[in-house]
Amino acid sequence: MKTNIRSLSSLALLTVILVSAGVAAENAPGFVDFGSLTAADKGEYVEVKLDGFMLRLAAKFVRHEDPATADLIANLKSVRVNVVGLDAANRIATTERVASVRKQLEAKGWEQIVTVHGKRAEDVAIYIKHRGDDAIEGLVVTVIDGRKNEAVFVNIVGDIKPDQLADLAKHLHLDHLNLGGKTTT
């Protein structure tokens, strides 16, 4: 009986901790609610959510090989990625959802740092929310890829230092990227 009570108490505590971590990320300044996304009838739908514990665990795995990347990951509160396959049934609603998210970001003072409208039906926008020159609190990427018939929504929430991003970009060989005064060439 005591074992069952201890197990239930531990489970309840773990549940409270996990729910609190998710709520904390949702209340963070860099969090963006993408709303309800509808998958194509026969298309793909991918959803990845990494919060609190999983990000700290990832930082521990990376720390030995790449301490700078581990520090960056440790400062994140949430990483969410949604990939929605597009077809005739959901293309209009998903395209409208992308436009709505972008409009909300602009209304809330997010800064659009990348815009791509390609010849091959590519539509990409990247936004950041920053806290002065100190940190990036959120990053949002929205993509409509007409060639692959998919839409992508990404939201990264945390306390990201511009120097950390510049170092990571250099490590990943992202040439000519200038973040926080460091050029990564």
LOKE-129756 format. One record per atom (N, C-alpha, C): atom name; x, y, z. Coordinates in nm, 3 decimals. Atoms other than C-alpha are relative to their C-alpha. Layout:
// LOKE-129756
+------+---------+---------+---------+
| atom |    east |   north |      up |
+------+---------+---------+---------+
|   CA |       X |       Y |       Z |
...
+------+---------+---------+---------+
END
This chain:
// LOKE-129756
+------+---------+---------+---------+
| atom |    east |   north |      up |
+------+---------+---------+---------+
|    N |   0.082 |  -0.119 |   0.000 |
|   CA |   0.000 |   0.000 |   0.000 |
|    C |   0.087 |   0.126 |   0.000 |
|    N |  -0.088 |  -0.116 |  -0.006 |
|   CA |   0.282 |   0.241 |   0.093 |
|    C |   0.071 |   0.021 |  -0.135 |
|    N |  -0.066 |  -0.010 |   0.129 |
|   CA |   0.455 |   0.163 |  -0.237 |
|    C |  -0.092 |   0.064 |  -0.103 |
|    N |   0.096 |  -0.059 |   0.093 |
|   CA |   0.139 |   0.251 |  -0.433 |
|    C |  -0.017 |   0.149 |   0.026 |
|    N |   0.015 |  -0.142 |  -0.034 |
|   CA |   0.099 |   0.581 |  -0.246 |
|    C |   0.124 |   0.078 |  -0.042 |
|    N |  -0.124 |  -0.065 |   0.042 |
|   CA |   0.467 |   0.666 |  -0.306 |
|    C |   0.005 |   0.012 |  -0.152 |
|    N |   0.000 |  -0.001 |   0.146 |
|   CA |   0.435 |   0.574 |  -0.673 |
|    C |  -0.096 |   0.105 |  -0.054 |
|    N |   0.098 |  -0.100 |   0.042 |
|   CA |   0.121 |   0.785 |  -0.713 |
|    C |   0.048 |   0.141 |   0.031 |
|    N |  -0.053 |  -0.132 |  -0.037 |
|   CA |   0.284 |   1.077 |  -0.530 |
|    C |   0.111 |   0.042 |  -0.096 |
|    N |  -0.109 |  -0.030 |   0.093 |
|   CA |   0.593 |   1.054 |  -0.751 |
|    C |  -0.054 |   0.033 |  -0.138 |
|    N |   0.061 |  -0.024 |   0.130 |
|   CA |   0.380 |   1.034 |  -1.064 |
|    C |  -0.068 |   0.136 |  -0.004 |
|    N |   0.067 |  -0.131 |  -0.007 |
|   CA |   0.175 |   1.336 |  -0.954 |
|    C |   0.103 |   0.113 |  -0.004 |
|    N |  -0.105 |  -0.102 |  -0.001 |
|   CA |   0.493 |   1.537 |  -0.883 |
|    C |   0.063 |   0.013 |  -0.138 |
|    N |  -0.058 |  -0.003 |   0.134 |
|   CA |   0.643 |   1.441 |  -1.220 |
|    C |  -0.095 |   0.068 |  -0.098 |
|    N |   0.100 |  -0.062 |   0.087 |
|   CA |   0.320 |   1.543 |  -1.395 |
|    C |  -0.003 |   0.151 |   0.020 |
|    N |   0.000 |  -0.143 |  -0.029 |
|   CA |   0.319 |   1.882 |  -1.222 |
|    C |   0.124 |   0.067 |  -0.058 |
|    N |  -0.125 |  -0.056 |   0.054 |
|   CA |   0.683 |   1.941 |  -1.319 |
|    C |  -0.006 |   0.011 |  -0.151 |
|    N |   0.007 |  -0.002 |   0.146 |
|   CA |   0.626 |   1.847 |  -1.684 |
|    C |  -0.101 |   0.102 |  -0.051 |
|    N |   0.101 |  -0.098 |   0.042 |
|   CA |   0.308 |   2.055 |  -1.713 |
|    C |   0.052 |   0.142 |   0.025 |
|    N |  -0.054 |  -0.133 |  -0.030 |
|   CA |   0.482 |   2.351 |  -1.545 |
|    C |   0.103 |   0.042 |  -0.104 |
|    N |  -0.101 |  -0.033 |   0.101 |
|   CA |   0.770 |   2.332 |  -1.794 |
|    C |  -0.067 |   0.041 |  -0.130 |
|    N |   0.073 |  -0.034 |   0.123 |
|   CA |   0.524 |   2.337 |  -2.087 |
|    C |  -0.069 |   0.134 |   0.012 |
|    N |   0.068 |  -0.128 |  -0.023 |
|   CA |   0.326 |   2.627 |  -1.938 |
|    C |   0.101 |   0.113 |   0.002 |
|    N |  -0.104 |  -0.103 |  -0.004 |
|   CA |   0.648 |   2.820 |  -1.872 |
|    C |   0.042 |   0.040 |  -0.141 |
|    N |  -0.040 |  -0.030 |   0.139 |
|   CA |   0.748 |   2.791 |  -2.239 |
|    C |  -0.111 |   0.077 |  -0.072 |
|    N |   0.112 |  -0.067 |   0.067 |
|   CA |   0.399 |   2.896 |  -2.355 |
|    C |  -0.018 |   0.144 |   0.047 |
|    N |   0.011 |  -0.136 |  -0.051 |
|   CA |   0.416 |   3.208 |  -2.137 |
|    C |   0.124 |   0.085 |  -0.029 |
|    N |  -0.123 |  -0.072 |   0.031 |
|   CA |   0.764 |   3.305 |  -2.256 |
|    C |  -0.024 |   0.098 |  -0.114 |
|    N |   0.021 |  -0.103 |   0.104 |
|   CA |   0.791 |   3.619 |  -2.474 |
|    C |   0.020 |  -0.050 |  -0.143 |
|    N |  -0.029 |   0.047 |   0.135 |
|   CA |   0.922 |   3.422 |  -2.773 |
|    C |  -0.093 |  -0.110 |  -0.050 |
|    N |   0.091 |   0.108 |   0.039 |
|   CA |   0.639 |   3.165 |  -2.781 |
|    C |  -0.105 |   0.052 |  -0.098 |
|    N |   0.103 |  -0.035 |   0.099 |
|   CA |   0.402 |   3.172 |  -3.081 |
|    C |  -0.093 |  -0.120 |  -0.015 |
|    N |   0.101 |   0.103 |   0.018 |
|   CA |   0.079 |   2.975 |  -3.104 |
|    C |  -0.035 |  -0.007 |  -0.148 |
|    N |   0.030 |   0.015 |   0.141 |
|   CA |   0.043 |   2.841 |  -3.458 |
|    C |  -0.146 |  -0.035 |  -0.026 |
|    N |   0.140 |   0.037 |   0.016 |
|   CA |  -0.316 |   2.740 |  -3.395 |
|    C |  -0.012 |  -0.143 |  -0.048 |
|    N |   0.030 |   0.136 |   0.045 |
|   CA |  -0.476 |   2.429 |  -3.534 |
|    C |   0.046 |  -0.016 |  -0.145 |
|    N |  -0.051 |   0.028 |   0.134 |
|   CA |  -0.301 |   2.281 |  -3.837 |
|    C |  -0.064 |  -0.130 |  -0.050 |
|    N |   0.069 |   0.115 |   0.057 |
|   CA |  -0.483 |   2.037 |  -4.065 |
|    C |   0.090 |  -0.069 |  -0.101 |
|    N |  -0.083 |   0.078 |   0.093 |
|   CA |  -0.293 |   1.760 |  -4.240 |
|    C |  -0.077 |  -0.028 |  -0.128 |
|    N |   0.059 |   0.040 |   0.127 |
|   CA |  -0.354 |   1.671 |  -4.602 |
|    C |  -0.060 |  -0.140 |   0.016 |
|    N |   0.064 |   0.132 |  -0.010 |
|   CA |  -0.577 |   1.367 |  -4.659 |
|    C |   0.101 |  -0.114 |  -0.009 |
|    N |  -0.099 |   0.106 |   0.015 |
|   CA |  -0.288 |   1.153 |  -4.778 |
|    C |   0.142 |   0.052 |   0.016 |
|    N |  -0.131 |  -0.060 |  -0.017 |
|   CA |  -0.002 |   1.385 |  -4.693 |
|    C |   0.057 |  -0.027 |   0.137 |
|    N |  -0.066 |   0.021 |  -0.128 |
|   CA |   0.237 |   1.391 |  -4.407 |
|    C |  -0.034 |   0.110 |   0.099 |
|    N |   0.012 |  -0.097 |  -0.108 |
|   CA |   0.206 |   1.564 |  -4.075 |
|    C |   0.104 |  -0.039 |   0.104 |
|    N |  -0.105 |   0.025 |  -0.098 |
|   CA |   0.505 |   1.591 |  -3.844 |
|    C |  -0.009 |   0.108 |   0.106 |
|    N |  -0.001 |  -0.096 |  -0.111 |
|   CA |   0.506 |   1.754 |  -3.502 |
|    C |   0.110 |  -0.040 |   0.096 |
|    N |  -0.108 |   0.023 |  -0.095 |
|   CA |   0.816 |   1.783 |  -3.285 |
|    C |  -0.009 |   0.109 |   0.106 |
|    N |   0.004 |  -0.093 |  -0.112 |
|   CA |   0.801 |   1.943 |  -2.940 |
|    C |   0.109 |  -0.039 |   0.098 |
|    N |  -0.105 |   0.022 |  -0.100 |
|   CA |   1.107 |   1.973 |  -2.721 |
|    C |  -0.008 |   0.112 |   0.102 |
|    N |   0.006 |  -0.097 |  -0.109 |
|   CA |   1.070 |   2.147 |  -2.387 |
|    C |   0.093 |  -0.043 |   0.111 |
|    N |  -0.074 |   0.024 |  -0.123 |
|   CA |   1.261 |   2.170 |  -2.059 |
|    C |   0.093 |  -0.118 |   0.006 |
|    N |  -0.082 |   0.118 |  -0.026 |
|   CA |   1.386 |   1.822 |  -1.975 |
|    C |   0.071 |  -0.049 |  -0.125 |
|    N |  -0.060 |   0.054 |   0.123 |
|   CA |   1.446 |   1.709 |  -2.334 |
|    C |   0.112 |   0.090 |  -0.051 |
|    N |  -0.105 |  -0.092 |   0.044 |
|   CA |   1.647 |   2.022 |  -2.416 |
|    C |   0.122 |  -0.008 |   0.092 |
|    N |  -0.113 |   0.015 |  -0.093 |
|   CA |   1.859 |   1.988 |  -2.101 |
|    C |   0.073 |  -0.132 |  -0.027 |
|    N |  -0.060 |   0.129 |   0.032 |
|   CA |   1.917 |   1.621 |  -2.190 |
|    C |   0.083 |   0.011 |  -0.129 |
|    N |  -0.074 |  -0.019 |   0.125 |
|   CA |   2.019 |   1.716 |  -2.545 |
|    C |   0.129 |   0.078 |   0.024 |
|    N |  -0.120 |  -0.079 |  -0.031 |
|   CA |   2.262 |   1.976 |  -2.405 |
|    C |   0.107 |  -0.088 |   0.065 |
|    N |  -0.096 |   0.090 |  -0.066 |
|   CA |   2.423 |   1.707 |  -2.188 |
|    C |   0.066 |  -0.092 |  -0.102 |
|    N |  -0.057 |   0.090 |   0.101 |
|   CA |   2.468 |   1.474 |  -2.487 |
|    C |   0.101 |   0.073 |  -0.089 |
|    N |  -0.084 |  -0.076 |   0.092 |
|   CA |   2.629 |   1.750 |  -2.696 |
|    C |   0.122 |   0.060 |   0.071 |
|    N |  -0.102 |  -0.075 |  -0.074 |
|   CA |   2.844 |   1.905 |  -2.420 |
|    C |   0.141 |  -0.051 |  -0.025 |
|    N |  -0.135 |   0.055 |   0.016 |
|   CA |   3.141 |   1.669 |  -2.462 |
|    C |   0.059 |   0.035 |  -0.137 |
|    N |  -0.048 |  -0.026 |   0.136 |
|   CA |   3.167 |   1.721 |  -2.839 |
|    C |   0.004 |   0.148 |  -0.036 |
|    N |   0.012 |  -0.140 |   0.042 |
|   CA |   3.060 |   2.085 |  -2.865 |
|    C |  -0.060 |   0.084 |   0.114 |
|    N |   0.049 |  -0.076 |  -0.116 |
|   CA |   3.035 |   2.291 |  -2.543 |
|    C |  -0.077 |   0.127 |  -0.038 |
|    N |   0.069 |  -0.124 |   0.039 |
|   CA |   2.927 |   2.610 |  -2.727 |
|    C |  -0.143 |  -0.030 |  -0.043 |
|    N |   0.135 |   0.039 |   0.041 |
|   CA |   2.630 |   2.435 |  -2.888 |
|    C |  -0.080 |  -0.046 |   0.121 |
|    N |   0.068 |   0.045 |  -0.122 |
|   CA |   2.546 |   2.274 |  -2.554 |
|    C |  -0.049 |   0.120 |   0.081 |
|    N |   0.042 |  -0.121 |  -0.073 |
|   CA |   2.536 |   2.619 |  -2.390 |
|    C |  -0.120 |   0.065 |  -0.068 |
|    N |   0.112 |  -0.056 |   0.074 |
|   CA |   2.305 |   2.745 |  -2.664 |
|    C |  -0.128 |  -0.080 |   0.026 |
|    N |   0.116 |   0.087 |  -0.023 |
|   CA |   2.070 |   2.446 |  -2.625 |
|    C |  -0.051 |   0.014 |   0.143 |
|    N |   0.039 |  -0.011 |  -0.141 |
|   CA |   2.072 |   2.481 |  -2.245 |
|    C |  -0.081 |   0.127 |   0.027 |
|    N |   0.074 |  -0.126 |  -0.019 |
|   CA |   1.934 |   2.837 |  -2.280 |
|    C |  -0.135 |   0.000 |  -0.070 |
|    N |   0.129 |   0.007 |   0.068 |
|   CA |   1.636 |   2.722 |  -2.487 |
|    C |  -0.108 |  -0.049 |   0.095 |
|    N |   0.115 |   0.044 |  -0.078 |
|   CA |   1.292 |   2.680 |  -2.333 |
|    C |  -0.088 |  -0.094 |  -0.080 |
|    N |   0.090 |   0.080 |   0.082 |
|   CA |   1.112 |   2.524 |  -2.626 |
|    C |   0.045 |   0.005 |  -0.146 |
|    N |  -0.020 |   0.008 |   0.144 |
|   CA |   1.165 |   2.407 |  -2.983 |
|    C |  -0.119 |  -0.079 |  -0.055 |
|    N |   0.116 |   0.066 |   0.061 |
|   CA |   0.858 |   2.323 |  -3.192 |
|    C |   0.013 |   0.009 |  -0.151 |
|    N |  -0.004 |   0.007 |   0.145 |
|   CA |   0.849 |   2.212 |  -3.553 |
|    C |  -0.125 |  -0.074 |  -0.046 |
|    N |   0.115 |   0.066 |   0.063 |
|   CA |   0.538 |   2.132 |  -3.757 |
|    C |   0.024 |   0.000 |  -0.150 |
|    N |  -0.007 |   0.012 |   0.145 |
|   CA |   0.551 |   2.003 |  -4.114 |
|    C |  -0.135 |  -0.056 |  -0.044 |
|    N |   0.134 |   0.037 |   0.044 |
|   CA |   0.216 |   1.984 |  -4.289 |
|    C |   0.001 |  -0.025 |  -0.150 |
|    N |   0.014 |   0.029 |   0.142 |
|   CA |   0.168 |   1.808 |  -4.621 |
|    C |  -0.119 |   0.076 |  -0.056 |
|    N |   0.105 |  -0.079 |   0.063 |
|   CA |  -0.043 |   2.015 |  -4.861 |
|    C |  -0.066 |  -0.075 |  -0.115 |
|    N |   0.076 |   0.049 |   0.114 |
|   CA |  -0.316 |   1.907 |  -5.099 |
|    C |  -0.117 |   0.097 |  -0.021 |
|    N |   0.112 |  -0.089 |   0.032 |
|   CA |  -0.633 |   2.061 |  -5.244 |
|    C |  -0.089 |   0.024 |   0.121 |
|    N |   0.090 |  -0.012 |  -0.115 |
|   CA |  -0.822 |   2.000 |  -4.918 |
|    C |   0.049 |   0.099 |   0.106 |
|    N |  -0.048 |  -0.085 |  -0.109 |
|   CA |  -0.592 |   2.198 |  -4.685 |
|    C |   0.091 |   0.115 |  -0.045 |
|    N |  -0.094 |  -0.101 |   0.048 |
|   CA |  -0.376 |   2.423 |  -4.906 |
|    C |  -0.045 |   0.143 |   0.033 |
|    N |   0.048 |  -0.137 |  -0.023 |
|   CA |  -0.593 |   2.737 |  -4.877 |
|    C |   0.003 |   0.032 |   0.149 |
|    N |   0.003 |  -0.024 |  -0.145 |
|   CA |  -0.646 |   2.703 |  -4.499 |
|    C |   0.141 |   0.013 |   0.058 |
|    N |  -0.137 |  -0.006 |  -0.051 |
|   CA |  -0.276 |   2.639 |  -4.436 |
|    C |   0.071 |   0.127 |  -0.046 |
|    N |  -0.058 |  -0.124 |   0.051 |
|   CA |  -0.167 |   2.928 |  -4.658 |
|    C |  -0.054 |   0.120 |   0.077 |
|    N |   0.059 |  -0.107 |  -0.080 |
|   CA |  -0.409 |   3.154 |  -4.471 |
|    C |   0.055 |  -0.001 |   0.142 |
|    N |  -0.058 |   0.011 |  -0.135 |
|   CA |  -0.269 |   3.023 |  -4.139 |
|    C |   0.138 |   0.062 |   0.000 |
|    N |  -0.134 |  -0.059 |   0.010 |
|   CA |   0.084 |   3.117 |  -4.251 |
|    C |  -0.011 |   0.153 |  -0.003 |
|    N |   0.018 |  -0.146 |   0.011 |
|   CA |  -0.034 |   3.468 |  -4.349 |
|    C |  -0.046 |   0.058 |   0.133 |
|    N |   0.050 |  -0.047 |  -0.129 |
|   CA |  -0.219 |   3.504 |  -4.017 |
|    C |   0.111 |   0.004 |   0.105 |
|    N |  -0.112 |   0.004 |  -0.095 |
|   CA |   0.086 |   3.400 |  -3.811 |
|    C |   0.095 |   0.115 |  -0.028 |
|    N |  -0.091 |  -0.108 |   0.036 |
|   CA |   0.305 |   3.646 |  -4.001 |
|    C |  -0.057 |   0.137 |   0.038 |
|    N |   0.064 |  -0.127 |  -0.035 |
|   CA |   0.055 |   3.929 |  -3.952 |
|    C |   0.001 |   0.022 |   0.151 |
|    N |  -0.003 |  -0.010 |  -0.146 |
|   CA |   0.034 |   3.855 |  -3.578 |
|    C |   0.140 |   0.035 |   0.049 |
|    N |  -0.138 |  -0.029 |  -0.040 |
|   CA |   0.413 |   3.857 |  -3.547 |
|    C |   0.035 |   0.147 |  -0.026 |
|    N |  -0.028 |  -0.140 |   0.033 |
|   CA |   0.440 |   4.193 |  -3.723 |
|    C |  -0.075 |   0.094 |   0.093 |
|    N |   0.080 |  -0.084 |  -0.090 |
|   CA |   0.160 |   4.339 |  -3.506 |
|    C |   0.059 |   0.002 |   0.140 |
|    N |  -0.059 |   0.008 |  -0.135 |
|   CA |   0.347 |   4.226 |  -3.193 |
|    C |   0.145 |   0.048 |   0.003 |
|    N |  -0.133 |  -0.060 |   0.001 |
|   CA |   0.672 |   4.392 |  -3.300 |
|    C |   0.115 |  -0.094 |  -0.031 |
|    N |  -0.108 |   0.090 |   0.040 |
|   CA |   0.865 |   4.089 |  -3.420 |
|    C |   0.067 |   0.058 |  -0.125 |
|    N |  -0.076 |  -0.053 |   0.114 |
|   CA |   1.136 |   4.176 |  -3.673 |
|    C |   0.019 |  -0.108 |  -0.105 |
|    N |  -0.020 |   0.095 |   0.109 |
|   CA |   1.132 |   4.001 |  -4.009 |
|    C |   0.142 |   0.018 |  -0.051 |
|    N |  -0.141 |  -0.010 |   0.039 |
|   CA |   1.492 |   3.921 |  -4.094 |
|    C |   0.030 |  -0.071 |  -0.132 |
|    N |  -0.020 |   0.069 |   0.127 |
|   CA |   1.452 |   3.693 |  -4.398 |
|    C |  -0.134 |  -0.009 |  -0.072 |
|    N |   0.116 |   0.019 |   0.087 |
|   CA |   1.205 |   3.694 |  -4.687 |
|    C |   0.049 |  -0.064 |  -0.129 |
|    N |  -0.035 |   0.065 |   0.126 |
|   CA |   1.223 |   3.457 |  -4.983 |
|    C |  -0.129 |  -0.030 |  -0.074 |
|    N |   0.109 |   0.037 |   0.092 |
|   CA |   0.979 |   3.437 |  -5.272 |
|    C |   0.069 |  -0.052 |  -0.125 |
|    N |  -0.075 |   0.061 |   0.109 |
|   CA |   1.130 |   3.193 |  -5.517 |
|    C |  -0.085 |  -0.030 |  -0.122 |
|    N |   0.065 |   0.033 |   0.126 |
|   CA |   1.049 |   3.106 |  -5.875 |
|    C |  -0.070 |  -0.135 |   0.007 |
|    N |   0.055 |   0.135 |  -0.010 |
|   CA |   0.966 |   2.753 |  -5.766 |
|    C |  -0.104 |  -0.011 |   0.111 |
|    N |   0.109 |   0.000 |  -0.099 |
|   CA |   0.673 |   2.843 |  -5.541 |
|    C |   0.049 |  -0.011 |   0.143 |
|    N |  -0.053 |  -0.004 |  -0.136 |
|   CA |   0.888 |   2.900 |  -5.234 |
|    C |  -0.042 |   0.131 |   0.065 |
|    N |   0.039 |  -0.118 |  -0.077 |
|   CA |   0.765 |   3.141 |  -4.968 |
|    C |   0.050 |  -0.021 |   0.141 |
|    N |  -0.066 |   0.016 |  -0.130 |
|   CA |   0.985 |   3.178 |  -4.661 |
|    C |   0.005 |   0.133 |   0.072 |
|    N |  -0.017 |  -0.118 |  -0.083 |
|   CA |   0.980 |   3.427 |  -4.377 |
|    C |   0.056 |  -0.043 |   0.135 |
|    N |  -0.060 |   0.026 |  -0.130 |
|   CA |   1.195 |   3.432 |  -4.064 |
|    C |  -0.010 |   0.128 |   0.083 |
|    N |   0.019 |  -0.112 |  -0.092 |
|   CA |   1.118 |   3.655 |  -3.766 |
|    C |   0.075 |  -0.027 |   0.129 |
|    N |  -0.058 |   0.012 |  -0.133 |
|   CA |   1.297 |   3.725 |  -3.439 |
|    C |  -0.066 |   0.100 |   0.094 |
|    N |   0.042 |  -0.091 |  -0.107 |
|   CA |   1.186 |   3.879 |  -3.112 |
|    C |   0.123 |   0.011 |   0.089 |
|    N |  -0.120 |  -0.017 |  -0.080 |
|   CA |   1.476 |   4.029 |  -2.927 |
|    C |  -0.024 |   0.092 |   0.118 |
|    N |   0.001 |  -0.083 |  -0.120 |
|   CA |   1.538 |   4.188 |  -2.591 |
|    C |   0.122 |   0.091 |  -0.010 |
|    N |  -0.110 |  -0.093 |   0.020 |
|   CA |   1.748 |   4.490 |  -2.677 |
|    C |   0.111 |  -0.065 |  -0.081 |
|    N |  -0.115 |   0.062 |   0.066 |
|   CA |   2.098 |   4.391 |  -2.785 |
|    C |   0.047 |  -0.123 |   0.076 |
|    N |  -0.045 |   0.106 |  -0.090 |
|   CA |   2.119 |   4.128 |  -2.510 |
|    C |  -0.029 |  -0.141 |  -0.051 |
|    N |   0.037 |   0.138 |   0.031 |
|   CA |   1.931 |   3.828 |  -2.641 |
|    C |  -0.117 |  -0.007 |  -0.098 |
|    N |   0.116 |   0.033 |   0.083 |
|   CA |   1.691 |   3.677 |  -2.888 |
|    C |  -0.090 |  -0.088 |   0.085 |
|    N |   0.095 |   0.074 |  -0.083 |
|   CA |   1.381 |   3.557 |  -2.705 |
|    C |  -0.081 |  -0.101 |  -0.081 |
|    N |   0.076 |   0.091 |   0.083 |
|   CA |   1.216 |   3.387 |  -2.999 |
|    C |   0.038 |   0.011 |  -0.145 |
|    N |  -0.026 |   0.005 |   0.142 |
|   CA |   1.266 |   3.282 |  -3.356 |
|    C |  -0.114 |  -0.081 |  -0.063 |
|    N |   0.107 |   0.069 |   0.071 |
|   CA |   0.988 |   3.184 |  -3.598 |
|    C |   0.036 |  -0.010 |  -0.147 |
|    N |  -0.021 |   0.024 |   0.142 |
|   CA |   1.028 |   3.032 |  -3.941 |
|    C |  -0.131 |  -0.054 |  -0.056 |
|    N |   0.117 |   0.053 |   0.072 |
|   CA |   0.732 |   2.987 |  -4.177 |
|    C |   0.040 |  -0.021 |  -0.145 |
|    N |  -0.037 |   0.036 |   0.137 |
|   CA |   0.772 |   2.814 |  -4.512 |
|    C |  -0.121 |  -0.063 |  -0.069 |
|    N |   0.091 |   0.073 |   0.088 |
|   CA |   0.538 |   2.718 |  -4.791 |
|    C |   0.086 |  -0.042 |  -0.119 |
|    N |  -0.083 |   0.054 |   0.106 |
|   CA |   0.720 |   2.492 |  -5.032 |
|    C |  -0.090 |  -0.068 |  -0.102 |
|    N |   0.087 |   0.052 |   0.104 |
|   CA |   0.519 |   2.440 |  -5.349 |
|    C |   0.056 |  -0.122 |  -0.070 |
|    N |  -0.061 |   0.117 |   0.066 |
|   CA |   0.768 |   2.189 |  -5.491 |
|    C |  -0.023 |  -0.127 |   0.081 |
|    N |   0.018 |   0.117 |  -0.086 |
|   CA |   0.740 |   1.956 |  -5.192 |
|    C |  -0.144 |  -0.012 |   0.049 |
|    N |   0.137 |  -0.002 |  -0.048 |
|   CA |   0.376 |   2.045 |  -5.127 |
|    C |  -0.007 |  -0.015 |   0.152 |
|    N |   0.004 |   0.002 |  -0.145 |
|   CA |   0.435 |   2.121 |  -4.762 |
|    C |   0.018 |   0.140 |   0.056 |
|    N |  -0.020 |  -0.123 |  -0.075 |
|   CA |   0.424 |   2.400 |  -4.510 |
|    C |   0.077 |  -0.037 |   0.127 |
|    N |  -0.081 |   0.024 |  -0.118 |
|   CA |   0.671 |   2.428 |  -4.224 |
|    C |  -0.015 |   0.118 |   0.095 |
|    N |   0.009 |  -0.099 |  -0.107 |
|   CA |   0.627 |   2.614 |  -3.895 |
|    C |   0.103 |  -0.037 |   0.105 |
|    N |  -0.102 |   0.024 |  -0.102 |
|   CA |   0.919 |   2.647 |  -3.651 |
|    C |  -0.006 |   0.114 |   0.101 |
|    N |  -0.007 |  -0.100 |  -0.105 |
|   CA |   0.927 |   2.828 |  -3.315 |
|    C |   0.105 |  -0.044 |   0.101 |
|    N |  -0.105 |   0.026 |  -0.098 |
|   CA |   1.239 |   2.842 |  -3.098 |
|    C |  -0.011 |   0.110 |   0.105 |
|    N |   0.019 |  -0.092 |  -0.111 |
|   CA |   1.197 |   3.002 |  -2.757 |
|    C |   0.116 |  -0.016 |   0.097 |
|    N |  -0.107 |   0.010 |  -0.099 |
|   CA |   1.474 |   3.087 |  -2.515 |
|    C |   0.068 |   0.132 |   0.025 |
|    N |  -0.085 |  -0.114 |  -0.029 |
|   CA |   1.746 |   3.323 |  -2.412 |
|    C |   0.128 |  -0.022 |  -0.080 |
|    N |  -0.107 |   0.031 |   0.094 |
|   CA |   1.978 |   3.312 |  -2.712 |
|    C |   0.086 |   0.124 |  -0.020 |
|    N |  -0.094 |  -0.112 |   0.016 |
|   CA |   2.283 |   3.535 |  -2.716 |
|    C |   0.045 |   0.007 |  -0.146 |
|    N |  -0.043 |  -0.013 |   0.140 |
|   CA |   2.375 |   3.675 |  -3.059 |
|    C |   0.138 |  -0.060 |  -0.026 |
|    N |  -0.133 |   0.057 |   0.019 |
|   CA |   2.738 |   3.571 |  -3.009 |
|    C |  -0.006 |  -0.153 |  -0.010 |
|    N |   0.015 |   0.145 |   0.007 |
|   CA |   2.625 |   3.212 |  -2.949 |
|    C |  -0.047 |  -0.043 |  -0.138 |
|    N |   0.049 |   0.033 |   0.134 |
|   CA |   2.434 |   3.210 |  -3.276 |
|    C |   0.111 |   0.016 |  -0.104 |
|    N |  -0.108 |  -0.022 |   0.095 |
|   CA |   2.731 |   3.354 |  -3.461 |
|    C |   0.103 |  -0.113 |   0.007 |
|    N |  -0.094 |   0.110 |  -0.016 |
|   CA |   2.961 |   3.087 |  -3.317 |
|    C |  -0.056 |  -0.130 |  -0.058 |
|    N |   0.064 |   0.119 |   0.053 |
|   CA |   2.712 |   2.814 |  -3.403 |
|    C |  -0.003 |   0.004 |  -0.153 |
|    N |   0.003 |  -0.015 |   0.146 |
|   CA |   2.674 |   2.949 |  -3.759 |
|    C |   0.138 |  -0.027 |  -0.059 |
|    N |  -0.137 |   0.024 |   0.048 |
|   CA |   3.052 |   2.945 |  -3.799 |
|    C |   0.031 |  -0.150 |   0.006 |
|    N |  -0.023 |   0.144 |  -0.017 |
|   CA |   3.067 |   2.589 |  -3.667 |
|    C |  -0.072 |  -0.081 |  -0.107 |
|    N |   0.080 |   0.071 |   0.101 |
|   CA |   2.797 |   2.484 |  -3.917 |
|    C |   0.034 |   0.044 |  -0.142 |
|    N |  -0.047 |  -0.048 |   0.130 |
|   CA |   2.980 |   2.662 |  -4.202 |
|    C |  -0.109 |   0.075 |  -0.077 |
|    N |   0.100 |  -0.086 |   0.064 |
|   CA |   2.697 |   2.907 |  -4.273 |
|    C |   0.070 |   0.130 |  -0.038 |
|    N |  -0.082 |  -0.112 |   0.045 |
|   CA |   2.911 |   3.149 |  -4.472 |
|    C |  -0.080 |   0.129 |  -0.013 |
|    N |   0.051 |  -0.135 |   0.018 |
|   CA |   2.847 |   3.522 |  -4.474 |
|    C |  -0.119 |   0.035 |   0.089 |
|    N |   0.107 |  -0.033 |  -0.093 |
|   CA |   2.602 |   3.516 |  -4.186 |
|    C |   0.057 |   0.094 |   0.104 |
|    N |  -0.049 |  -0.098 |  -0.096 |
|   CA |   2.641 |   3.820 |  -3.965 |
|    C |  -0.101 |   0.013 |   0.113 |
|    N |   0.086 |  -0.008 |  -0.117 |
|   CA |   2.492 |   3.796 |  -3.618 |
|    C |   0.080 |   0.059 |   0.115 |
|    N |  -0.063 |  -0.055 |  -0.118 |
|   CA |   2.578 |   4.005 |  -3.318 |
|    C |   0.138 |   0.059 |  -0.025 |
|    N |  -0.126 |  -0.064 |   0.028 |
|   CA |   2.865 |   4.178 |  -3.491 |
|    C |   0.111 |  -0.093 |  -0.044 |
|    N |  -0.100 |   0.096 |   0.046 |
|   CA |   3.052 |   3.857 |  -3.580 |
|    C |  -0.037 |  -0.050 |  -0.138 |
|    N |   0.025 |   0.054 |   0.133 |
|   CA |   3.084 |   3.760 |  -3.943 |
|    C |   0.057 |  -0.140 |  -0.005 |
|    N |  -0.040 |   0.141 |  -0.003 |
|   CA |   3.103 |   3.387 |  -3.996 |
|    C |   0.056 |  -0.046 |  -0.134 |
|    N |  -0.061 |   0.043 |   0.127 |
|   CA |   3.320 |   3.368 |  -4.308 |
|    C |   0.130 |  -0.070 |   0.025 |
+------+---------+---------+---------+
END
